[in-house]
Amino acid sequence: MSSTWLITGATSGFGRLVAGRALAGGAHVIAVGRRRDRLAELAESAPHGQVTPVALDLTAPDAQDILAEAVRSAGGLDVLVNNAGYGLFGAVEQIDADTARAVFDTNVLANLTVLRATLPALRDARGRILQTSSLIGQFAWPSSGLYAASKGAVELISEALAHELAPTGVKVTIIEPGTYATEFSTSLQVIAPNDVYLPTVGQFLADFAALPPQAFGDPETVADAIMAVAELDEPPLRLAVGADAVEHIRASLRSRLAELDRWESFPRVPVGERA
Protein backbone atom coordinates (compact mmCIF):
# COMPACT_ATOMS: atom_id res chain seq x y z
CA MET A 1 0.00 0.00 0.00
CA SER A 2 1.39 3.42 -0.94
CA SER A 3 1.96 6.00 1.76
CA THR A 4 0.49 9.48 2.01
CA TRP A 5 2.73 12.47 2.66
CA LEU A 6 1.72 16.02 3.53
CA ILE A 7 4.41 18.54 2.65
CA THR A 8 4.16 22.25 3.41
CA GLY A 9 6.23 24.70 1.41
CA ALA A 10 5.95 22.11 -1.36
CA THR A 11 6.36 24.51 -4.29
CA SER A 12 10.02 25.45 -3.81
CA GLY A 13 13.27 24.58 -2.09
CA PHE A 14 13.53 21.49 0.07
CA GLY A 15 9.78 20.95 0.03
CA ARG A 16 9.63 20.73 -3.76
CA LEU A 17 12.56 18.33 -3.90
CA VAL A 18 11.09 16.06 -1.23
CA ALA A 19 7.73 16.10 -3.00
CA GLY A 20 9.41 14.92 -6.18
CA ARG A 21 11.15 12.07 -4.38
CA ALA A 22 8.01 10.99 -2.54
CA LEU A 23 6.06 10.97 -5.81
CA ALA A 24 8.78 8.97 -7.52
CA GLY A 25 8.45 6.40 -4.75
CA GLY A 26 4.74 6.05 -5.43
CA ALA A 27 3.45 8.12 -2.51
CA HIS A 28 0.34 10.24 -2.61
CA VAL A 29 1.42 13.80 -1.79
CA ILE A 30 -0.79 16.45 -0.24
CA ALA A 31 1.20 19.42 -1.49
CA VAL A 32 0.63 22.65 0.43
CA GLY A 33 1.82 26.04 -0.76
CA ARG A 34 0.72 29.56 -1.54
CA ARG A 35 1.39 29.55 -5.29
CA ARG A 36 -1.38 27.90 -7.29
CA ASP A 37 0.67 27.93 -10.49
CA ARG A 38 3.49 25.92 -8.96
CA LEU A 39 1.10 23.50 -7.30
CA ALA A 40 -0.52 22.96 -10.69
CA GLU A 41 2.89 22.29 -12.24
CA LEU A 42 3.65 19.74 -9.53
CA ALA A 43 0.31 18.00 -10.04
CA GLU A 44 0.77 17.92 -13.81
CA SER A 45 4.22 16.34 -13.43
CA ALA A 46 2.81 13.35 -11.51
CA PRO A 47 0.41 10.56 -12.46
CA HIS A 48 -3.23 11.60 -12.26
CA GLY A 49 -4.50 11.74 -8.70
CA GLN A 50 -1.11 11.27 -7.07
CA VAL A 51 -0.95 14.92 -5.94
CA THR A 52 -3.59 16.71 -3.92
CA PRO A 53 -2.73 20.42 -4.33
CA VAL A 54 -3.76 22.66 -1.45
CA ALA A 55 -3.28 26.36 -2.14
CA LEU A 56 -3.21 27.82 1.33
CA ASP A 57 -1.79 30.55 3.52
CA LEU A 58 -1.00 28.58 6.67
CA THR A 59 -1.61 31.65 8.81
CA ALA A 60 -5.26 31.87 7.63
CA PRO A 61 -7.92 31.33 10.33
CA ASP A 62 -9.36 28.28 8.54
CA ALA A 63 -6.02 26.66 7.69
CA GLN A 64 -6.35 23.88 10.28
CA ASP A 65 -9.79 22.86 9.04
CA ILE A 66 -8.66 22.88 5.40
CA LEU A 67 -5.64 20.70 6.14
CA ALA A 68 -7.62 18.28 8.30
CA GLU A 69 -10.18 17.87 5.53
CA ALA A 70 -7.42 17.19 2.99
CA VAL A 71 -6.05 14.46 5.23
CA ARG A 72 -9.51 12.95 5.75
CA SER A 73 -10.14 12.96 2.02
CA ALA A 74 -6.82 11.20 1.45
CA GLY A 75 -7.81 8.45 3.87
CA GLY A 76 -5.10 9.16 6.38
CA LEU A 77 -1.49 10.32 6.65
CA ASP A 78 1.83 8.55 7.09
CA VAL A 79 4.46 11.30 6.84
CA LEU A 80 4.37 15.01 7.60
CA VAL A 81 7.13 17.28 6.30
CA ASN A 82 6.44 20.52 8.17
CA ASN A 83 8.66 22.69 6.04
CA ALA A 84 7.02 26.07 5.35
CA GLY A 85 8.77 29.19 6.61
CA TYR A 86 10.80 32.19 5.58
CA GLY A 87 13.95 34.00 6.67
CA LEU A 88 14.35 37.36 8.37
CA PHE A 89 17.69 38.99 9.02
CA GLY A 90 18.27 42.24 10.88
CA ALA A 91 19.29 43.70 14.22
CA VAL A 92 16.99 42.68 17.07
CA GLU A 93 16.32 46.31 18.02
CA GLN A 94 15.46 47.34 14.48
CA ILE A 95 12.83 44.69 13.78
CA ASP A 96 9.45 46.20 14.54
CA ALA A 97 6.62 44.38 16.28
CA ASP A 98 4.62 43.67 13.12
CA THR A 99 7.62 42.17 11.33
CA ALA A 100 8.55 40.07 14.35
CA ARG A 101 4.97 38.87 14.73
CA ALA A 102 4.78 37.90 11.07
CA VAL A 103 7.85 35.65 11.19
CA PHE A 104 6.56 33.91 14.31
CA ASP A 105 3.09 33.57 12.79
CA THR A 106 4.55 31.73 9.80
CA ASN A 107 7.50 29.86 11.26
CA VAL A 108 6.00 28.86 14.63
CA LEU A 109 2.24 29.29 14.90
CA ALA A 110 1.55 27.97 11.40
CA ASN A 111 3.80 25.01 12.20
CA LEU A 112 1.53 24.30 15.18
CA THR A 113 -1.55 24.65 12.99
CA VAL A 114 -0.21 21.94 10.70
CA LEU A 115 0.54 19.68 13.65
CA ARG A 116 -2.93 20.07 15.13
CA ALA A 117 -4.50 19.27 11.76
CA THR A 118 -2.43 16.14 11.14
CA LEU A 119 -1.61 14.53 14.47
CA PRO A 120 -4.80 12.44 14.81
CA ALA A 121 -4.12 10.74 11.47
CA LEU A 122 -0.40 10.40 12.18
CA ARG A 123 -1.15 8.66 15.47
CA ASP A 124 -3.47 6.25 13.70
CA ALA A 125 -0.69 5.40 11.24
CA ARG A 126 2.18 5.47 13.77
CA GLY A 127 3.61 7.93 11.31
CA ARG A 128 6.60 10.22 10.93
CA ILE A 129 6.99 13.95 11.52
CA LEU A 130 9.89 15.84 9.98
CA GLN A 131 10.19 19.41 11.24
CA THR A 132 12.41 21.71 9.19
CA SER A 133 14.57 23.90 11.39
CA SER A 134 18.02 25.31 10.59
CA LEU A 135 21.54 25.21 11.90
CA ILE A 136 20.62 28.52 13.54
CA GLY A 137 17.82 26.86 15.42
CA GLN A 138 20.65 25.92 17.79
CA PHE A 139 22.40 29.30 18.10
CA ALA A 140 22.25 32.84 16.69
CA TRP A 141 24.46 34.97 14.51
CA PRO A 142 24.42 38.78 14.45
CA SER A 143 21.31 39.66 12.40
CA SER A 144 19.62 36.26 12.85
CA GLY A 145 18.04 36.86 16.27
CA LEU A 146 14.36 36.78 15.32
CA TYR A 147 14.69 34.05 12.70
CA ALA A 148 16.85 31.92 15.00
CA ALA A 149 14.34 32.45 17.80
CA SER A 150 11.52 31.19 15.57
CA LYS A 151 13.50 28.09 14.63
CA GLY A 152 14.59 27.60 18.23
CA ALA A 153 10.92 27.58 19.16
CA VAL A 154 10.27 24.89 16.54
CA GLU A 155 13.15 22.86 17.97
CA LEU A 156 11.84 22.90 21.54
CA ILE A 157 8.24 22.34 20.50
CA SER A 158 9.42 19.34 18.48
CA GLU A 159 11.51 17.96 21.34
CA ALA A 160 8.55 18.12 23.71
CA LEU A 161 6.32 16.62 21.02
CA ALA A 162 8.69 13.69 20.55
CA HIS A 163 8.48 12.88 24.26
CA GLU A 164 4.70 13.30 24.32
CA LEU A 165 4.16 11.08 21.28
CA ALA A 166 6.63 8.35 22.22
CA PRO A 167 3.95 5.92 23.50
CA THR A 168 1.97 6.29 20.26
CA GLY A 169 4.75 5.16 17.95
CA VAL A 170 4.91 8.47 16.09
CA LYS A 171 8.54 9.51 15.48
CA VAL A 172 9.70 13.14 15.31
CA THR A 173 12.90 14.35 13.66
CA ILE A 174 14.13 17.94 13.48
CA ILE A 175 16.06 18.63 10.27
CA GLU A 176 18.79 21.25 10.71
CA PRO A 177 20.16 22.19 7.27
CA GLY A 178 23.23 24.30 6.82
CA THR A 179 23.57 26.90 4.07
CA TYR A 180 22.13 25.66 0.79
CA ALA A 181 21.48 27.09 -2.64
CA THR A 182 17.69 27.29 -2.61
CA GLU A 183 15.22 30.10 -3.21
CA PHE A 184 15.28 30.64 0.55
CA SER A 185 18.79 32.12 0.40
CA THR A 186 17.78 34.58 -2.32
CA SER A 187 14.45 35.63 -0.80
CA LEU A 188 15.47 36.58 2.73
CA GLN A 189 13.79 39.62 4.24
CA VAL A 190 16.68 41.83 5.32
CA ILE A 191 16.44 44.91 7.54
CA ALA A 192 19.37 47.19 6.71
CA PRO A 193 21.40 48.04 9.83
CA ASN A 194 21.69 51.57 11.15
CA ASP A 195 25.02 53.10 12.17
CA VAL A 196 24.94 51.44 15.60
CA TYR A 197 24.82 47.95 14.11
CA LEU A 198 27.04 48.41 11.07
CA PRO A 199 30.10 46.84 12.80
CA THR A 200 28.19 43.69 13.76
CA VAL A 201 25.03 43.13 11.73
CA GLY A 202 26.34 45.09 8.75
CA GLN A 203 29.62 43.20 8.70
CA PHE A 204 27.91 39.84 9.00
CA LEU A 205 25.50 40.60 6.16
CA ALA A 206 28.35 41.85 3.98
CA ASP A 207 30.36 38.70 4.68
CA PHE A 208 27.34 36.51 3.91
CA ALA A 209 26.66 38.33 0.64
CA ALA A 210 30.28 37.82 -0.37
CA LEU A 211 30.21 34.04 0.05
CA PRO A 212 31.21 32.24 -3.16
CA PRO A 213 28.75 29.86 -4.84
CA GLN A 214 30.68 26.83 -3.58
CA ALA A 215 29.88 27.85 0.00
CA PHE A 216 26.25 26.89 -0.62
CA GLY A 217 25.55 23.18 -0.52
CA ASP A 218 23.50 21.16 -2.97
CA PRO A 219 19.90 21.10 -1.67
CA GLU A 220 19.44 17.65 -3.15
CA THR A 221 21.48 16.29 -0.22
CA VAL A 222 18.91 17.67 2.24
CA ALA A 223 16.07 16.04 0.33
CA ASP A 224 18.03 12.78 0.32
CA ALA A 225 18.54 13.04 4.09
CA ILE A 226 14.83 13.66 4.70
CA MET A 227 13.85 10.66 2.60
CA ALA A 228 16.39 8.43 4.33
CA VAL A 229 15.48 9.41 7.88
CA ALA A 230 11.77 8.94 7.15
CA GLU A 231 12.51 5.25 6.56
CA LEU A 232 14.47 4.61 9.76
CA ASP A 233 12.87 2.50 12.47
CA GLU A 234 14.59 4.60 15.13
CA PRO A 235 15.31 8.02 13.62
CA PRO A 236 17.30 10.69 15.47
CA LEU A 237 15.54 13.54 17.20
CA ARG A 238 17.87 16.00 15.47
CA LEU A 239 19.70 15.65 12.19
CA ALA A 240 22.22 18.32 11.18
CA VAL A 241 22.68 18.23 7.40
CA GLY A 242 25.79 19.69 5.83
CA ALA A 243 29.35 20.08 7.04
CA ASP A 244 28.77 23.70 8.03
CA ALA A 245 25.72 22.77 10.13
CA VAL A 246 27.68 20.07 11.97
CA GLU A 247 30.67 22.36 12.50
CA HIS A 248 28.74 25.38 13.76
CA ILE A 249 26.35 23.42 15.97
CA ARG A 250 29.24 21.49 17.52
CA ALA A 251 31.13 24.74 18.19
CA SER A 252 28.04 26.27 19.78
CA LEU A 253 27.47 23.26 22.04
CA ARG A 254 31.12 23.24 23.10
CA SER A 255 30.94 26.95 23.93
CA ARG A 256 27.79 26.45 26.01
CA LEU A 257 29.33 23.52 27.89
CA ALA A 258 32.45 25.57 28.61
CA GLU A 259 30.34 28.42 29.93
CA LEU A 260 28.29 26.01 32.05
CA ASP A 261 31.46 24.52 33.54
CA ARG A 262 32.89 27.96 34.26
CA TRP A 263 29.83 29.36 35.99
CA GLU A 264 28.19 26.27 37.52
CA SER A 265 29.00 27.32 41.11
CA PHE A 266 28.13 31.04 40.70
CA PRO A 267 27.40 32.87 42.97
CA ARG A 268 29.88 31.33 45.37
CA VAL A 269 28.71 33.39 48.35
CA PRO A 270 25.08 32.72 49.35
CA VAL A 271 22.94 35.84 49.10
CA GLY A 272 22.02 35.75 52.80
CA GLU A 273 25.67 35.82 53.89
CA ARG A 274 26.65 38.98 52.04
CA ALA A 275 27.80 41.90 54.16
C-alpha positions in Angstrom: 0.0 0.0 0.0 1.4 3.4 -0.9 2.0 6.0 1.8 0.5 9.5 2.0 2.7 12.5 2.7 1.7 16.0 3.5 4.4 18.5 2.6 4.2 22.3 3.4 6.2 24.7 1.4 6.0 22.1 -1.4 6.4 24.5 -4.3 10.0 25.5 -3.8 13.3 24.6 -2.1 13.5 21.5 0.1 9.8 20.9 0.0 9.6 20.7 -3.8 12.6 18.3 -3.9 11.1 16.1 -1.2 7.7 16.1 -3.0 9.4 14.9 -6.2 11.1 12.1 -4.4 8.0 11.0 -2.5 6.1 11.0 -5.8 8.8 9.0 -7.5 8.5 6.4 -4.7 4.7 6.0 -5.4 3.5 8.1 -2.5 0.3 10.2 -2.6 1.4 13.8 -1.8 -0.8 16.4 -0.2 1.2 19.4 -1.5 0.6 22.6 0.4 1.8 26.0 -0.8 0.7 29.6 -1.5 1.4 29.5 -5.3 -1.4 27.9 -7.3 0.7 27.9 -10.5 3.5 25.9 -9.0 1.1 23.5 -7.3 -0.5 23.0 -10.7 2.9 22.3 -12.2 3.7 19.7 -9.5 0.3 18.0 -10.0 0.8 17.9 -13.8 4.2 16.3 -13.4 2.8 13.4 -11.5 0.4 10.6 -12.5 -3.2 11.6 -12.3 -4.5 11.7 -8.7 -1.1 11.3 -7.1 -0.9 14.9 -5.9 -3.6 16.7 -3.9 -2.7 20.4 -4.3 -3.8 22.7 -1.4 -3.3 26.4 -2.1 -3.2 27.8 1.3 -1.8 30.6 3.5 -1.0 28.6 6.7 -1.6 31.7 8.8 -5.3 31.9 7.6 -7.9 31.3 10.3 -9.4 28.3 8.5 -6.0 26.7 7.7 -6.3 23.9 10.3 -9.8 22.9 9.0 -8.7 22.9 5.4 -5.6 20.7 6.1 -7.6 18.3 8.3 -10.2 17.9 5.5 -7.4 17.2 3.0 -6.0 14.5 5.2 -9.5 12.9 5.8 -10.1 13.0 2.0 -6.8 11.2 1.4 -7.8 8.5 3.9 -5.1 9.2 6.4 -1.5 10.3 6.7 1.8 8.6 7.1 4.5 11.3 6.8 4.4 15.0 7.6 7.1 17.3 6.3 6.4 20.5 8.2 8.7 22.7 6.0 7.0 26.1 5.4 8.8 29.2 6.6 10.8 32.2 5.6 13.9 34.0 6.7 14.3 37.4 8.4 17.7 39.0 9.0 18.3 42.2 10.9 19.3 43.7 14.2 17.0 42.7 17.1 16.3 46.3 18.0 15.5 47.3 14.5 12.8 44.7 13.8 9.4 46.2 14.5 6.6 44.4 16.3 4.6 43.7 13.1 7.6 42.2 11.3 8.5 40.1 14.4 5.0 38.9 14.7 4.8 37.9 11.1 7.8 35.7 11.2 6.6 33.9 14.3 3.1 33.6 12.8 4.5 31.7 9.8 7.5 29.9 11.3 6.0 28.9 14.6 2.2 29.3 14.9 1.5 28.0 11.4 3.8 25.0 12.2 1.5 24.3 15.2 -1.6 24.7 13.0 -0.2 21.9 10.7 0.5 19.7 13.7 -2.9 20.1 15.1 -4.5 19.3 11.8 -2.4 16.1 11.1 -1.6 14.5 14.5 -4.8 12.4 14.8 -4.1 10.7 11.5 -0.4 10.4 12.2 -1.1 8.7 15.5 -3.5 6.2 13.7 -0.7 5.4 11.2 2.2 5.5 13.8 3.6 7.9 11.3 6.6 10.2 10.9 7.0 13.9 11.5 9.9 15.8 10.0 10.2 19.4 11.2 12.4 21.7 9.2 14.6 23.9 11.4 18.0 25.3 10.6 21.5 25.2 11.9 20.6 28.5 13.5 17.8 26.9 15.4 20.6 25.9 17.8 22.4 29.3 18.1 22.2 32.8 16.7 24.5 35.0 14.5 24.4 38.8 14.5 21.3 39.7 12.4 19.6 36.3 12.9 18.0 36.9 16.3 14.4 36.8 15.3 14.7 34.1 12.7 16.9 31.9 15.0 14.3 32.5 17.8 11.5 31.2 15.6 13.5 28.1 14.6 14.6 27.6 18.2 10.9 27.6 19.2 10.3 24.9 16.5 13.2 22.9 18.0 11.8 22.9 21.5 8.2 22.3 20.5 9.4 19.3 18.5 11.5 18.0 21.3 8.6 18.1 23.7 6.3 16.6 21.0 8.7 13.7 20.5 8.5 12.9 24.3 4.7 13.3 24.3 4.2 11.1 21.3 6.6 8.4 22.2 4.0 5.9 23.5 2.0 6.3 20.3 4.8 5.2 17.9 4.9 8.5 16.1 8.5 9.5 15.5 9.7 13.1 15.3 12.9 14.4 13.7 14.1 17.9 13.5 16.1 18.6 10.3 18.8 21.3 10.7 20.2 22.2 7.3 23.2 24.3 6.8 23.6 26.9 4.1 22.1 25.7 0.8 21.5 27.1 -2.6 17.7 27.3 -2.6 15.2 30.1 -3.2 15.3 30.6 0.6 18.8 32.1 0.4 17.8 34.6 -2.3 14.5 35.6 -0.8 15.5 36.6 2.7 13.8 39.6 4.2 16.7 41.8 5.3 16.4 44.9 7.5 19.4 47.2 6.7 21.4 48.0 9.8 21.7 51.6 11.2 25.0 53.1 12.2 24.9 51.4 15.6 24.8 48.0 14.1 27.0 48.4 11.1 30.1 46.8 12.8 28.2 43.7 13.8 25.0 43.1 11.7 26.3 45.1 8.8 29.6 43.2 8.7 27.9 39.8 9.0 25.5 40.6 6.2 28.3 41.9 4.0 30.4 38.7 4.7 27.3 36.5 3.9 26.7 38.3 0.6 30.3 37.8 -0.4 30.2 34.0 0.0 31.2 32.2 -3.2 28.8 29.9 -4.8 30.7 26.8 -3.6 29.9 27.9 0.0 26.2 26.9 -0.6 25.5 23.2 -0.5 23.5 21.2 -3.0 19.9 21.1 -1.7 19.4 17.6 -3.2 21.5 16.3 -0.2 18.9 17.7 2.2 16.1 16.0 0.3 18.0 12.8 0.3 18.5 13.0 4.1 14.8 13.7 4.7 13.8 10.7 2.6 16.4 8.4 4.3 15.5 9.4 7.9 11.8 8.9 7.2 12.5 5.2 6.6 14.5 4.6 9.8 12.9 2.5 12.5 14.6 4.6 15.1 15.3 8.0 13.6 17.3 10.7 15.5 15.5 13.5 17.2 17.9 16.0 15.5 19.7 15.7 12.2 22.2 18.3 11.2 22.7 18.2 7.4 25.8 19.7 5.8 29.4 20.1 7.0 28.8 23.7 8.0 25.7 22.8 10.1 27.7 20.1 12.0 30.7 22.4 12.5 28.7 25.4 13.8 26.3 23.4 16.0 29.2 21.5 17.5 31.1 24.7 18.2 28.0 26.3 19.8 27.5 23.3 22.0 31.1 23.2 23.1 30.9 26.9 23.9 27.8 26.4 26.0 29.3 23.5 27.9 32.5 25.6 28.6 30.3 28.4 29.9 28.3 26.0 32.1 31.5 24.5 33.5 32.9 28.0 34.3 29.8 29.4 36.0 28.2 26.3 37.5 29.0 27.3 41.1 28.1 31.0 40.7 27.4 32.9 43.0 29.9 31.3 45.4 28.7 33.4 48.4 25.1 32.7 49.3 22.9 35.8 49.1 22.0 35.7 52.8 25.7 35.8 53.9 26.6 39.0 52.0 27.8 41.9 54.2 
